[in-house]
Amino acid sequence: NGSGTAHRADSRVALVKGLAEGLSYRAQVNVKNACGWGAFSPVSEPLTLGAAAFKPIASAAPLLEAVDSTSLRVHFSPPPVRPGAPAHESVTVYVGVGGAWQTVDAAASTLKPL
C-alpha cells in the first residue's frame, strides 16, 4: 500500500519500515520548538525501493582540461555511496565527439569504440 511505519528520529535520521518495493518515495521534514512548527523543507529527490535503490547516483558533470592540441584530461568525482549500498567497484569514462561515444582505456589512455 506504500505506507510505512515511521520511528522517532534521532538527531538526523528517521527509519521508515514496511514500505512497498518498487514504489518511489519522497520525503520532507519540518521541525517544532517551543514557538511552534517551522516551515517544511524542500521535497527530496525520489527514491524507488528495491535493487535500483542501491545503484550509484549520477556523478556531477566532469570537467575537461586541454593538455595539448591532441589530448585532454577528464576530471571527475564518483558520487557518494548511498547508506547501505555496496562500495563503488569501477568507473567508466566516456568521451564523445559529434554524437559518437567511446570509452577511455585507462591503461593505454586511448579511446575504445563502444
C-alpha positions, 0 to 999 in steps of 0.5 A: 500500500506504500505506507510505512511505519515511521520511528522517532528520529534521532538527531538526523535520521528517521527509519521508515519500515514496511514500505512497498518495493518498487514504489518511489518515495519522497520525503520532507521534514519540518521541525517544532520548538517551543514557538511552534512548527517551522516551515517544511523543507524542500521535497527530496529527490525520489527514491524507488525501493528495491535493487535500483535503490542501491545503484550509484547516483549520477556523478556531477558533470566532469570537467575537461582540461586541454593538455595539448592540441591532441589530448585532454584530461577528464576530471571527475568525482564518483558520487557518494555511496548511498547508506547501505549500498555496496562500495563503488567497484569501477568507473567508466569514462566516456568521451564523445565527439559529434554524437559518437561515444567511446570509452577511455582505456585507462591503461593505454589512455586511448579511446575504445569504440563502444 
